[in-house]
Amino acid sequence: MSNNQEAVDTSAIKINIDKLEGSDYRLDFDMPDEIVEDINRRLKEGGYDYDDEQMTSLLTKICLDEGMNRLDKKSVWGPKLMPGTEPGKFCCDSGFLFSAIVDAIPTGILDQIDSIPIRRRKLEVTNELIETELFEQRLLFGSRESFSGEVAYGDEVTCNATLTVDGNDTPEFAIENFKLRIPKEGQLLAIGTFRCDEGEQLRGASVPGTISITLSDQQEKNATLVLEVTSAERITPCEVDEILKQYGTANETLLKAQIKLSLQRNFDRENNTIMRNQLFNYLAENITVPVSQRIIEGHWEDMCKGELEKNPEQTELEEDVKNELQEKAKTRTQRRVITSYFQEFFDLVISEEDVQHQISDIAESRRVRPEEVQEEFVSSDKMNVLGNLVMEKKIFDSLKDKMVFTDAT
């Protein structure tokens, strides 16, 4: 179209808007044939030869843009074709008709919040914690040799790890070729983001072989962590001088100061994650948010499909698994709506710098290079997860004036 032409008068498009259940709205569009002809003529005069499919796409976009403008509400998931209806179809000598459904971000959520109780942990980085971390560093740079027999603190095993909650056919997770460091007494057993205080069942076990660890009160049920250990290494700790050389640190006193700072940062990182979860759990339990059942069902179907793909031999999920996934889908949808509301209310945006800072934060917690973390999220097409983490941090900071903190050791 020519730049000096007047814009198409979209106010002549007939749009009927009806409120549906939850946060959904129905929009019925009727673009008169005069507008269709006008748009088609302008395109041809501008040298654009659109086929029927391209015209249909353009007319649909024009209608949806005008419809969202009249609805005057922001959407989380955007407009979709109304289920059970036919999409619009371009015809040069007739109008353009179709119906859409769209969710709307609710209003007034902040008005429902008086104060938010947050339990904040405190940590004193003691000499004992510093010495423990120093020993972990000595193991990290120590010498290794293959080993079979009873494992002890400091040994590292390569295993296939599977966590299964009693009564569920599908595991909570299944990780292959995971390298697991045997924890000492008082340390948590860590597999990815999973943590448990069952290292005692691991120490003294014979490897290679299968180790079964019983967990209590996992999601209010018993669970079993199975480690199929394929190999093990016994690590001889290096001398402190080797660590100084690896890090380019001048002396042991400075190294311990750096360890103390790192331990505090790691604790603060974990504590902030716990507090953010407290915030969103509180919001989910204490505010009323209209949520589209259509969106919940869509998430639920995707989650069910994902569970079935984990076990190709399974054709149908158990009812309790379906019900559990239904609750997870509802919680996920509600959290997304709440996040979108506060993002809109506080006018929060995510910059590339924010994302890179999040990548560096994760890399520091895992003791890996930021490039490895970025590659992990890019290759799995989950960069949006990093954005979600950034946004939740920004929402937490924006709501601090509503929080009442209680300190706990």
Number of C-alpha atoms within 10 A of each C-alpha: 16 10 7 6 8 8 9 13 9 14 11 12 19 16 20 12 17 11 13 13 12 15 20 22 20 20 25 18 23 18 22 15 16 14 19 20 16 13 19 19 14 15 16 12 12 12 10 12 12 13 9 13 10 12 20 17 13 15 21 23 12 14 24 21 14 17 23 17 11 12 15 10 13 17 18 16 13 12 21 13 16 17 11 7 10 12 16 18 18 21 14 17 10 15 19 23 19 18 24 22 20 25 27 24 22 19 14 11 15 14 8 11 14 8 12 18 14 19 18 16 17 12 12 11 14 9 11 9 14 20 14 12 17 19 16 15 18 20 21 16 17 16 13 16 9 11 17 13 12 13 21 18 17 20 20 22 25 19 23 18 22 18 21 19 20 13 12 13 14 19 17 12 11 16 13 12 14 17 17 21 20 22 21 16 13 10 15 16 20 16 15 11 5 10 11 13 14 20 19 18 12 20 17 14 16 15 18 20 14 16 18 16 16 14 17 13 9 14 8 8 11 14 21 17 20 18 25 21 21 14 17 23 18 20 20 16 17 16 14 17 13 14 20 15 11 10 9 10 14 11 13 14 10 12 19 16 12 14 19 21 14 16 19 15 15 16 18 15 14 14 17 16 15 15 18 19 15 17 21 18 13 15 20 15 8 12 14 13 19 18 23 21 15 16 18 20 15 12 19 23 16 14 17 16 14 11 20 16 12 12 12 8 8 12 9 11 16 12 9 11 16 17 13 12 19 19 14 16 21 19 15 14 22 22 18 16 24 23 19 20 23 22 18 14 14 12 8 14 12 13 11 9 9 16 21 14 15 19 19 18 17 18 17 16 15 13 9 12 13 19 11 12 18 20 12 13 15 12 9 8 10 12 15 12 12 18 18 15 15 18 21 20 14 17 22 19 11 14 15 14 10 14 16 12 14 10 9 9 8
